[in-house]
Amino acid sequence: MKFYLKLALGNIKKNKKLYTSYFVSTIFSIALYFIVRNIGQSPTLKNHQEMTMFLGLGSGVISIFSFIFLLYTNSFVIKNRKKEISLYHILGMEKRNIRSMMFLETLIIALISLSSGILIGVLLSQITSVIILRLIHKSVQFSLNFSLNAFIQTIIIFSIIFLISLIYNITIVVRSNPIELLKGQNIGEKEPKTKIILTLFGMITLGAGYYLALSITDPMKAMTLFFVAVILVMLGTYSLFTAGSIALLKFLKSRRNFYYQPTHFTSISGLLYRMKQNAVGLANICILCTCVLVTLSSTICLYNGIQDSIDRQCYMAGNIKLNGFKNPSYVFDKTKELLKNEKYDSLYALPVYEYSGSLKKNHAKLDDYDYKYLSCINLVSLEDYNHYFDKNLSLDKNEIYLYSYGKYNYRSLSLNGNSYVIKDQIKNRQVQTGNSYAFNAITIIMNQNNLDQYQLKPQIFFIGFNASKEVVKNVTNQLLKIDYSQLGEKNYYFTTQNGIEDQELIYGMYGSILFIGIFLSIMFLVAAIIIIYNKQISEGFEDQNKFEILQNVGMSQKEVKQTIQFQVLIFFFVPLIVAIIHLLFAYPLILKVLNGLLLCNENVYFISTISCIISLIIIYTIVYLITSKAYYRIVKK
């Protein structure tokens, strides 16, 4: 056993170039999973169920992605070690001995990865806890938190992943003979044929995905068909990278003036020879880059839209709505009495007719659920407005007063086909009551005679006031305890809303979405970089002999370097360019989905998207420079 242990340690050390990316992948995945689980089970978030729910979902996504990602990196390592393992066979080592050696190798890697990942996770949990508390606008509490459940779950999940990797590795060894293993590292792909059917399938599915993204106008429909479009684009991407890339390379090969140059000849022939394998890798990188751009830009936009949502929906801390009350003034007087010894301001009441409708330019419709122009519309009689706000305003027959949450640049308004002249736009936001969930929110104040021509809903008596969360909760609870049926009230509705609690809920929900979005984006980005690095290292070893032959027949070091740069440029930037194209086509669809969630400002999303694209290009360029040098160093040897 001591011999096998020494051999296993030596193998890991000897193959450090291969195991570097594997250790980075495993430690990173373990640390990321532990951080999310540890924070999700933190006592600090005990009363934030929405956050713990999203963090739980996030840890599930991370565990699934880690399983796929780590199996890929493991397969990369075992493929490049086939020659080494075959030599052990030839030297007389039995398969059971190799199994023992591989078991110890996996055990050593697992112990190092788990201990390092969890240690990093514990340390970074404190930093990420501070970040997430700031995202949800909570006071920062510095305390070292370690969840035993998170620790056990991390050990179990990643032990299973390491076990499956070991089984895969042993299966490869058991089912192969030494000659196959010896050749396994150098097995290349035959020059693939142009696949017309697959190319057409890719064009159709990608075109269908793009068409859905551009043609859908209804935000609700966009939310239901978003994942259909995503699946179509993914299928199209894999198909076109597999078949379309071959067609493109063969087209370049047919251009003799272009192809028969030292740089182009070696790069294109090399890519074409292994295009089956490279195409899938390129498609994976493209999909991961698209995930990074979509996830990060969307979550940043959602979070930046929080304040606007809070400003719209949480204007008053205390919100009370009475429907069907014969004597609503009693509740108002009772509210005033309960607030008598409390600190509060802005207590008011207003009878109002609340509607969901649409507002397109200066045309408003009641009960019209067109999401593109969705609007919250309140109708208030001039008589009620004057009475409850102690005003003395007047209107002619076809005149109205208008309050608008956003900009309204017209001097007239059509309501269900009836035209009115806007005498003035009032600034009193209290008239919007609690009906302000949509981006467009207006209140129309008109004479009672004009109101009577519409089929009005039952009138709501709204009571609003500002106070602390505890005062609001206490007052509303006291009001709800009253038995109003003994006061002659029947068939009534009494609803309350605590604006401060809603504000905390919004911050908690969308703060956790941003947090998970950032973590997933980092994971997708790291996965893409690891795939690129592995590919470059693997191809560097495979191309070593080829470039040595080219140098022997007269190719200069400069020409070799130009060839490498050309090949790496194609490998790097084609997936990135396609990912950006995917995002540009998806832009209107994502915008409609965000509008459907009523948490998106178009300018904010545009800035978020551009910022994410620029950031990804910068990171990619840095990775390109690093991997290009690594590839060149291997080939140069």
VMD Tcl script that draws the C-alpha trace (Angstrom):
set ca {
  {0.00 0.00 0.00}
  {2.89 2.35 0.80}
  {4.31 1.71 -2.69}
  {0.98 2.55 -4.36}
  {0.61 5.66 -2.23}
  {4.07 6.86 -3.24}
  {3.27 6.05 -6.88}
  {-0.05 7.93 -6.72}
  {1.59 11.03 -5.23}
  {4.32 10.86 -7.87}
  {1.80 10.59 -10.69}
  {-0.11 13.65 -9.49}
  {3.10 15.65 -9.16}
  {4.42 14.46 -12.54}
  {1.17 15.39 -14.30}
  {0.82 18.78 -12.63}
  {0.00 20.51 -15.93}
  {-3.00 18.22 -16.36}
  {-4.05 18.29 -12.72}
  {-3.75 22.06 -12.32}
  {-7.03 22.72 -14.14}
  {-8.64 19.73 -12.40}
  {-7.68 20.98 -8.94}
  {-8.85 24.50 -9.84}
  {-12.18 23.07 -11.06}
  {-12.79 20.86 -8.02}
  {-11.69 23.36 -5.36}
  {-13.63 26.18 -7.06}
  {-16.82 24.08 -7.37}
  {-16.60 22.84 -3.75}
  {-15.94 26.34 -2.40}
  {-18.80 27.83 -4.41}
  {-21.29 25.16 -3.32}
  {-20.24 25.36 0.34}
  {-20.50 29.18 0.37}
  {-24.07 29.14 -0.95}
  {-25.17 26.33 1.40}
  {-23.39 27.86 4.38}
  {-24.94 31.29 3.84}
  {-28.36 29.74 3.15}
  {-28.29 28.06 6.57}
  {-26.88 31.07 8.39}
  {-28.80 32.28 11.49}
  {-28.56 35.80 10.04}
  {-31.00 34.81 7.27}
  {-33.28 32.78 9.54}
  {-36.22 35.16 9.05}
  {-35.67 35.61 5.30}
  {-37.45 32.62 3.81}
  {-37.39 34.02 0.26}
  {-33.60 34.31 0.41}
  {-33.04 30.83 1.80}
  {-35.35 29.47 -0.92}
  {-33.37 31.13 -3.74}
  {-30.05 30.13 -2.17}
  {-31.32 26.54 -1.95}
  {-32.27 26.59 -5.63}
  {-28.89 28.12 -6.46}
  {-26.99 25.40 -4.61}
  {-29.00 22.79 -6.53}
  {-28.02 24.35 -9.87}
  {-24.37 24.55 -8.74}
  {-24.32 20.86 -7.71}
  {-25.79 19.72 -11.06}
  {-23.43 21.91 -13.04}
  {-20.47 20.78 -10.90}
  {-21.31 17.14 -11.67}
  {-21.19 17.76 -15.43}
  {-18.22 20.13 -15.26}
  {-16.03 17.92 -13.06}
  {-16.76 14.78 -15.11}
  {-15.60 16.73 -18.18}
  {-12.33 17.84 -16.53}
  {-11.76 14.30 -15.23}
  {-12.25 12.85 -18.73}
  {-9.70 15.36 -20.03}
  {-7.13 14.17 -17.48}
  {-7.68 10.45 -18.08}
  {-7.52 10.89 -21.86}
  {-4.12 12.54 -21.63}
  {-2.86 9.86 -19.19}
  {-3.72 6.88 -21.39}
  {-0.17 6.60 -22.70}
  {1.23 6.61 -19.15}
  {-1.23 3.96 -17.94}
  {-0.46 1.76 -20.96}
  {3.23 1.83 -20.01}
  {2.34 0.48 -16.55}
  {0.55 -2.40 -18.30}
  {3.50 -3.11 -20.57}
  {5.89 -3.04 -17.59}
  {3.87 -5.83 -15.98}
  {1.47 -4.05 -13.61}
  {-1.87 -5.84 -13.39}
  {-5.21 -4.08 -13.76}
  {-6.05 -4.61 -10.09}
  {-2.80 -2.85 -9.17}
  {-3.65 0.03 -11.47}
  {-7.13 0.18 -9.90}
  {-5.52 0.47 -6.46}
  {-3.21 3.21 -7.70}
  {-6.10 5.13 -9.30}
  {-8.19 4.74 -6.14}
  {-5.41 6.31 -4.05}
  {-4.95 9.09 -6.62}
  {-8.68 9.89 -6.47}
  {-8.66 9.71 -2.67}
  {-5.70 12.13 -2.44}
  {-7.31 14.54 -4.92}
  {-10.64 14.33 -3.08}
  {-9.07 15.01 0.33}
  {-7.01 17.95 -0.95}
  {-9.93 19.39 -2.93}
  {-12.52 18.99 -0.17}
  {-10.29 20.37 2.59}
  {-9.08 23.28 0.44}
  {-12.51 24.03 -1.01}
  {-14.28 23.99 2.34}
  {-11.54 26.05 4.00}
  {-11.75 28.66 1.23}
  {-15.54 28.45 1.47}
  {-15.49 29.14 5.23}
  {-13.23 32.16 4.78}
  {-15.13 33.57 1.80}
  {-18.51 32.91 3.44}
  {-17.86 35.84 5.76}
  {-17.13 38.19 2.85}
  {-20.08 36.95 0.81}
  {-22.35 37.25 3.88}
  {-21.42 40.92 4.13}
  {-22.08 41.36 0.39}
  {-25.48 39.70 0.49}
  {-26.53 41.64 3.61}
  {-25.60 44.86 1.84}
  {-27.55 43.76 -1.24}
  {-30.69 43.33 0.87}
  {-30.01 46.55 2.82}
  {-29.47 44.89 6.17}
  {-27.00 45.91 8.85}
  {-23.76 43.94 8.67}
  {-23.05 41.55 11.54}
  {-19.52 40.18 11.60}
  {-19.63 36.66 12.96}
  {-17.81 33.51 11.90}
  {-20.52 31.13 10.70}
  {-19.96 27.44 10.05}
  {-22.90 25.22 9.20}
  {-22.39 21.55 10.00}
  {-25.24 20.62 7.63}
  {-23.60 22.55 4.79}
  {-20.29 20.80 5.56}
  {-21.88 17.32 5.52}
  {-23.88 18.03 2.35}
  {-20.75 19.27 0.58}
  {-18.78 16.17 1.62}
  {-21.56 13.81 0.47}
  {-22.28 15.45 -2.92}
  {-18.67 15.84 -4.01}
  {-17.66 12.42 -2.66}
  {-20.31 10.97 -4.98}
  {-18.87 12.99 -7.90}
  {-15.34 11.76 -7.13}
  {-16.63 8.18 -6.84}
  {-18.35 8.37 -10.23}
  {-15.16 9.83 -11.73}
  {-13.15 6.92 -10.28}
  {-15.61 4.38 -11.69}
  {-15.35 6.06 -15.10}
  {-11.53 5.99 -14.98}
  {-11.39 2.35 -13.91}
  {-13.89 1.40 -16.62}
  {-11.66 3.01 -19.24}
  {-8.68 1.01 -17.99}
  {-10.51 -2.33 -17.59}
  {-12.15 -2.24 -21.02}
  {-9.00 -1.22 -22.91}
  {-5.94 -3.22 -23.80}
  {-2.44 -1.72 -23.48}
  {-2.14 -1.06 -27.23}
  {-5.44 0.87 -27.32}
  {-4.42 2.90 -24.27}
  {-1.02 3.62 -25.81}
  {-2.69 4.98 -28.93}
  {-5.61 6.56 -27.09}
  {-3.99 9.93 -26.56}
  {-3.05 10.19 -30.22}
  {-6.32 9.01 -31.74}
  {-7.49 11.74 -34.07}
  {-10.64 12.23 -36.08}
  {-10.87 11.47 -39.78}
  {-11.54 14.46 -41.92}
  {-15.31 14.87 -41.50}
  {-17.75 15.18 -44.36}
  {-20.04 18.15 -44.83}
  {-23.38 17.22 -43.23}
  {-26.06 19.00 -45.20}
  {-29.03 17.69 -43.18}
  {-27.45 18.67 -39.85}
  {-26.53 22.08 -41.26}
  {-30.13 22.67 -42.42}
  {-31.45 21.48 -39.05}
  {-29.14 23.92 -37.28}
  {-30.19 26.80 -39.53}
  {-33.89 26.03 -39.02}
  {-33.71 25.66 -35.23}
  {-31.47 28.71 -34.79}
  {-33.70 30.74 -37.13}
  {-36.81 29.60 -35.23}
  {-35.24 30.60 -31.92}
  {-34.27 34.01 -33.29}
  {-37.74 34.46 -34.80}
  {-39.41 33.78 -31.44}
  {-37.10 36.25 -29.74}
  {-37.89 39.00 -32.26}
  {-41.58 38.37 -32.95}
  {-43.10 38.03 -29.46}
  {-44.61 41.29 -28.21}
  {-46.65 40.11 -25.21}
  {-44.52 39.93 -22.03}
  {-46.63 37.09 -20.58}
  {-46.16 35.07 -23.78}
  {-42.44 35.90 -23.68}
  {-42.13 34.37 -20.20}
  {-43.80 31.12 -21.31}
  {-41.84 30.77 -24.58}
  {-38.46 31.97 -23.32}
  {-37.12 28.47 -22.57}
  {-38.48 27.17 -25.90}
  {-36.40 29.81 -27.67}
  {-33.37 28.91 -25.50}
  {-33.62 25.20 -26.41}
  {-33.98 26.00 -30.13}
  {-30.93 28.28 -30.05}
  {-28.88 25.65 -28.16}
  {-29.79 22.96 -30.70}
  {-28.97 25.33 -33.55}
  {-25.67 26.28 -31.96}
  {-24.48 22.69 -31.51}
  {-25.65 21.71 -35.01}
  {-24.06 24.66 -36.79}
  {-20.80 24.43 -34.85}
  {-20.62 20.72 -35.73}
  {-21.69 20.95 -39.39}
  {-21.38 24.65 -40.27}
  {-17.80 24.94 -39.01}
  {-16.77 22.01 -41.24}
  {-18.41 23.66 -44.23}
  {-16.62 26.94 -43.47}
  {-13.20 25.29 -43.06}
  {-13.66 23.31 -46.27}
  {-14.63 26.53 -48.03}
  {-11.42 28.18 -46.75}
  {-9.46 25.11 -47.82}
  {-10.86 25.41 -51.33}
  {-9.55 29.00 -51.54}
  {-6.04 28.10 -52.68}
  {-4.58 31.59 -52.38}
  {-5.73 31.72 -48.76}
  {-5.14 28.11 -47.75}
  {-1.64 27.56 -49.09}
  {0.08 29.89 -46.66}
  {2.13 28.43 -43.78}
  {-0.01 30.02 -41.06}
  {-3.37 29.17 -42.64}
  {-2.37 25.73 -43.95}
  {-1.38 24.23 -40.59}
  {-4.18 25.86 -38.57}
  {-7.08 25.04 -40.90}
  {-5.90 21.48 -41.63}
  {-5.41 20.85 -37.90}
  {-8.84 22.21 -36.97}
  {-10.54 20.34 -39.81}
  {-8.86 17.06 -38.83}
  {-10.27 17.15 -35.29}
  {-13.40 19.20 -35.96}
  {-15.88 16.73 -34.48}
  {-14.31 17.09 -31.05}
  {-13.50 20.80 -31.39}
  {-16.98 21.70 -32.61}
  {-18.63 20.39 -29.45}
  {-16.04 22.21 -27.33}
  {-16.60 25.45 -29.23}
  {-20.37 25.08 -28.86}
  {-19.98 24.46 -25.10}
  {-17.88 27.61 -24.73}
  {-20.40 29.59 -26.79}
  {-23.35 28.40 -24.69}
  {-21.48 29.11 -21.43}
  {-20.57 32.63 -22.62}
  {-24.19 33.25 -23.57}
  {-25.27 32.03 -20.11}
  {-22.81 34.45 -18.50}
  {-24.08 37.42 -20.54}
  {-27.80 36.62 -20.14}
  {-27.63 35.71 -16.43}
  {-25.46 38.61 -15.33}
  {-27.13 41.35 -17.42}
  {-30.64 40.21 -16.41}
  {-29.92 39.92 -12.69}
  {-28.10 43.26 -12.59}
  {-31.04 44.88 -14.37}
  {-33.51 43.28 -11.95}
  {-31.58 44.51 -8.95}
  {-31.18 48.01 -10.36}
  {-34.94 48.08 -10.95}
  {-35.67 47.39 -7.28}
  {-35.60 51.01 -6.18}
  {-38.04 52.04 -8.89}
  {-40.34 49.18 -7.89}
  {-40.16 50.22 -4.22}
  {-40.80 53.87 -5.10}
  {-43.89 52.81 -7.04}
  {-45.33 50.16 -4.76}
  {-44.22 51.15 -1.25}
  {-44.99 54.86 -1.14}
  {-47.02 54.56 2.09}
  {-45.92 52.34 4.97}
  {-49.46 51.62 6.14}
  {-52.06 50.74 3.47}
  {-55.64 49.83 4.38}
  {-58.35 49.10 1.82}
  {-62.02 48.78 2.71}
  {-64.51 47.40 0.23}
  {-68.26 47.14 0.89}
  {-68.18 49.14 4.15}
  {-71.26 51.18 5.00}
  {-69.36 53.36 7.46}
  {-65.65 53.43 6.43}
  {-65.12 56.65 8.40}
  {-65.30 54.56 11.58}
  {-62.15 52.66 10.54}
  {-60.40 55.91 9.66}
  {-61.25 57.41 13.05}
  {-60.16 54.19 14.79}
  {-56.84 54.29 12.89}
  {-56.32 57.89 13.98}
  {-57.05 56.90 17.56}
  {-54.55 54.00 17.50}
  {-51.87 56.31 16.08}
  {-52.52 59.00 18.67}
  {-49.57 58.09 20.88}
  {-47.31 56.87 18.06}
  {-44.88 58.63 15.75}
  {-46.48 58.90 12.32}
  {-47.26 61.32 9.49}
  {-49.32 61.69 6.30}
  {-52.49 60.02 7.59}
  {-55.23 60.43 4.98}
  {-58.26 58.71 3.45}
  {-59.72 58.70 -0.07}
  {-62.59 56.86 -1.80}
  {-61.30 55.55 -5.16}
  {-62.15 53.25 -8.05}
  {-59.09 51.10 -8.81}
  {-58.55 49.52 -12.24}
  {-55.94 47.66 -14.21}
  {-55.95 48.93 -17.75}
  {-53.81 50.20 -20.58}
  {-52.33 53.59 -21.46}
  {-51.08 54.04 -25.02}
  {-49.95 57.61 -25.57}
  {-53.04 59.59 -24.49}
  {-55.56 56.73 -24.88}
  {-56.56 54.89 -21.70}
  {-58.79 51.85 -21.40}
  {-60.23 50.31 -18.24}
  {-59.96 46.54 -17.73}
  {-57.70 46.21 -20.78}
  {-54.90 43.75 -20.00}
  {-52.45 44.66 -22.75}
  {-49.12 44.00 -21.00}
  {-47.24 46.17 -23.46}
  {-49.13 49.24 -22.24}
  {-50.20 47.99 -18.82}
  {-51.23 50.75 -16.45}
  {-52.76 51.21 -13.01}
  {-55.72 53.59 -13.36}
  {-57.58 55.23 -10.48}
  {-60.80 57.16 -10.84}
  {-61.68 59.75 -8.16}
  {-64.65 62.08 -8.06}
  {-63.85 65.78 -7.78}
  {-66.24 66.03 -4.85}
  {-64.36 63.35 -2.88}
  {-60.99 64.88 -3.72}
  {-62.07 68.32 -2.49}
  {-63.61 66.86 0.66}
  {-60.77 64.57 1.78}
  {-57.90 66.88 0.82}
  {-59.65 70.09 1.86}
  {-59.49 71.65 -1.63}
  {-61.85 73.84 -3.62}
  {-61.12 72.82 -7.21}
  {-63.64 73.01 -10.05}
  {-64.02 71.43 -13.48}
  {-66.08 72.07 -16.59}
  {-68.03 69.25 -18.20}
  {-65.23 67.76 -20.30}
  {-62.31 68.68 -18.07}
  {-60.27 66.47 -15.72}
  {-57.33 66.70 -13.36}
  {-54.60 64.13 -13.87}
  {-51.90 62.65 -11.70}
  {-49.23 60.58 -13.50}
  {-46.41 58.65 -11.82}
  {-44.30 58.94 -14.99}
  {-44.09 61.68 -17.59}
  {-47.31 62.52 -19.39}
  {-46.80 65.09 -22.15}
  {-50.31 65.44 -23.55}
  {-52.97 68.07 -22.88}
  {-55.86 65.65 -23.37}
  {-56.84 62.11 -22.43}
  {-59.22 59.62 -23.99}
  {-60.82 57.20 -21.49}
  {-62.72 54.30 -23.07}
  {-63.28 56.48 -26.14}
  {-64.44 59.62 -24.25}
  {-62.13 62.61 -24.72}
  {-61.26 65.02 -21.92}
  {-59.15 68.14 -21.66}
  {-56.57 68.06 -18.85}
  {-57.08 71.26 -16.88}
  {-53.95 70.63 -14.83}
  {-51.61 67.84 -13.70}
  {-51.65 67.60 -9.92}
  {-48.57 66.54 -7.95}
  {-50.35 64.92 -5.00}
  {-49.17 61.32 -5.21}
  {-51.49 60.19 -2.44}
  {-54.33 59.97 -5.00}
  {-52.66 56.90 -6.54}
  {-53.39 55.04 -3.25}
  {-51.88 51.52 -3.33}
  {-52.70 50.88 -7.00}
  {-49.24 51.37 -8.51}
  {-47.64 48.05 -9.44}
  {-47.27 48.88 -13.18}
  {-44.77 51.28 -14.76}
  {-47.61 53.52 -15.87}
  {-49.83 54.71 -13.04}
  {-52.39 57.50 -13.39}
  {-55.26 58.93 -11.37}
  {-58.11 60.73 -13.15}
  {-60.15 63.21 -11.14}
  {-63.46 64.10 -12.80}
  {-66.97 65.30 -12.01}
  {-69.33 62.71 -10.57}
  {-71.60 63.10 -13.63}
  {-68.77 61.97 -15.88}
  {-67.91 59.07 -13.57}
  {-71.50 57.82 -13.64}
  {-71.34 57.10 -17.38}
  {-68.86 54.24 -16.74}
  {-69.69 50.82 -15.34}
  {-67.91 51.44 -12.08}
  {-66.50 48.78 -9.80}
  {-67.35 48.87 -6.09}
  {-65.63 51.86 -4.55}
  {-62.61 51.27 -2.33}
  {-62.04 53.39 0.75}
  {-58.27 53.78 1.08}
  {-56.48 54.76 4.30}
  {-52.76 55.49 4.20}
  {-50.13 56.63 6.68}
  {-46.38 56.53 7.26}
  {-44.88 55.03 10.41}
  {-42.33 52.44 11.48}
  {-42.80 48.76 10.57}
  {-43.73 47.86 14.16}
  {-46.31 50.67 14.44}
  {-47.90 49.69 11.11}
  {-48.05 46.05 12.18}
  {-49.54 46.90 15.56}
  {-52.20 49.28 14.15}
  {-53.32 46.93 11.37}
  {-53.45 43.95 13.74}
  {-55.63 45.93 16.18}
  {-57.96 46.93 13.33}
  {-58.27 43.36 12.07}
  {-59.25 42.12 15.54}
  {-62.42 44.26 15.56}
  {-65.66 42.40 14.80}
  {-67.23 44.78 12.28}
  {-70.31 42.61 11.83}
  {-71.48 43.79 15.26}
  {-71.31 47.35 13.89}
  {-73.71 46.46 11.07}
  {-71.12 45.67 8.40}
  {-71.82 42.69 6.12}
  {-70.16 41.31 2.97}
  {-67.13 43.53 3.29}
  {-63.44 43.13 2.45}
  {-60.70 44.47 4.70}
  {-57.11 44.25 3.43}
  {-53.90 45.67 4.86}
  {-50.41 46.08 3.48}
  {-47.19 46.89 5.31}
  {-45.06 48.84 2.81}
  {-41.88 48.47 4.86}
  {-42.24 44.69 5.03}
  {-42.90 44.63 1.29}
  {-39.77 46.69 0.75}
  {-37.72 44.21 2.79}
  {-39.29 41.33 0.85}
  {-38.40 42.93 -2.52}
  {-34.83 43.63 -1.43}
  {-34.45 40.12 -0.04}
  {-35.88 38.38 -3.10}
  {-34.07 40.33 -5.81}
  {-30.89 40.74 -3.77}
  {-30.65 36.95 -3.50}
  {-31.40 36.60 -7.24}
  {-28.52 38.98 -8.02}
  {-26.25 37.09 -5.61}
  {-27.05 33.72 -7.21}
  {-26.82 35.28 -10.69}
  {-23.31 36.56 -9.97}
  {-22.22 33.20 -8.53}
  {-23.63 31.24 -11.49}
  {-22.08 33.70 -13.96}
  {-18.69 33.25 -12.29}
  {-19.12 29.47 -12.43}
  {-20.10 29.52 -16.13}
  {-17.16 31.80 -16.91}
  {-14.66 29.66 -15.00}
  {-16.03 26.54 -16.72}
  {-15.56 28.17 -20.13}
  {-12.00 29.22 -19.26}
  {-11.15 25.72 -17.96}
  {-12.55 24.12 -21.13}
  {-10.47 26.50 -23.25}
  {-7.34 25.91 -21.18}
  {-7.78 22.12 -21.28}
  {-8.32 22.19 -25.02}
  {-5.25 24.32 -25.61}
  {-3.03 22.16 -23.37}
  {-4.38 18.94 -24.90}
  {-3.93 20.18 -28.45}
  {-0.52 21.56 -27.56}
  {0.68 18.04 -26.65}
  {-0.99 16.58 -29.75}
  {0.49 19.21 -32.08}
  {3.97 19.08 -30.57}
  {5.30 16.51 -33.05}
  {3.52 18.11 -36.00}
  {5.09 21.52 -35.46}
  {8.45 19.88 -34.84}
  {8.18 18.29 -38.30}
  {7.19 21.64 -39.83}
  {10.21 23.31 -38.22}
  {12.45 20.50 -39.53}
  {11.22 21.11 -43.09}
  {11.98 24.84 -42.84}
  {9.18 26.60 -40.92}
  {10.57 29.40 -38.78}
  {9.79 30.10 -35.13}
  {7.95 33.24 -36.24}
  {5.74 31.27 -38.64}
  {5.02 28.71 -35.92}
  {3.96 31.48 -33.55}
  {1.73 33.08 -36.22}
  {0.11 29.69 -36.84}
  {-0.56 29.26 -33.13}
  {-2.03 32.76 -32.81}
  {-4.31 32.18 -35.81}
  {-5.56 28.83 -34.47}
  {-6.09 30.13 -30.94}
  {-7.84 33.24 -32.27}
  {-10.35 31.06 -34.12}
  {-10.81 28.80 -31.11}
  {-11.31 31.71 -28.75}
  {-13.20 34.43 -30.46}
  {-15.65 32.56 -32.71}
  {-17.62 31.28 -29.66}
  {-17.49 34.74 -28.08}
  {-18.73 36.47 -31.25}
  {-21.57 33.93 -31.66}
  {-22.49 34.34 -27.95}
  {-22.77 38.12 -28.42}
  {-24.94 37.58 -31.53}
  {-27.18 35.24 -29.49}
  {-27.53 37.92 -26.82}
  {-28.37 40.64 -29.37}
  {-31.18 38.51 -30.81}
  {-32.36 37.54 -27.31}
  {-32.26 41.17 -26.12}
  {-35.89 42.10 -27.02}
  {-37.23 38.80 -25.62}
  {-35.36 39.18 -22.31}
  {-36.54 42.78 -22.10}
  {-40.15 41.66 -22.48}
  {-39.68 38.96 -19.82}
  {-38.29 41.58 -17.44}
  {-41.17 43.90 -18.31}
  {-43.54 41.04 -17.51}
  {-41.95 40.94 -14.05}
  {-42.59 44.71 -13.85}
  {-39.01 45.28 -12.74}
  {-37.15 46.57 -15.77}
  {-36.08 49.91 -17.08}
  {-34.97 49.63 -20.73}
  {-32.07 52.05 -20.31}
  {-30.82 50.16 -17.24}
  {-30.93 46.83 -19.12}
  {-29.13 48.33 -22.12}
  {-26.32 49.67 -19.91}
  {-26.13 46.35 -18.00}
  {-25.87 44.39 -21.25}
  {-23.18 46.61 -22.78}
  {-21.18 46.53 -19.53}
  {-21.34 42.71 -19.37}
  {-20.25 42.36 -23.02}
  {-17.27 44.70 -22.55}
  {-16.25 42.95 -19.31}
  {-16.42 39.52 -20.95}
  {-14.36 40.68 -23.94}
  {-11.67 42.04 -21.60}
  {-11.54 38.82 -19.54}
  {-11.48 36.73 -22.71}
  {-8.63 38.73 -24.17}
  {-6.57 38.18 -21.01}
  {-7.29 34.43 -21.07}
  {-6.41 34.36 -24.79}
  {-3.00 35.91 -24.14}
  {-2.25 33.47 -21.30}
  {-3.36 30.26 -23.05}
  {-1.74 31.23 -26.33}
  {1.62 31.49 -24.54}
  {1.03 28.16 -22.73}
  {0.17 26.44 -26.02}
  {3.25 27.92 -27.68}
  {5.55 26.82 -24.83}
  {4.34 23.21 -25.14}
  {4.69 23.16 -28.94}
  {8.13 24.80 -28.76}
  {9.43 21.93 -26.60}
}
mol new
graphics top color blue
foreach p $ca { graphics top sphere $p radius 0.5 }
foreach p [lrange $ca 0 end-1] q [lrange $ca 1 end] { graphics top cylinder $p $q radius 0.2 }
display resetview
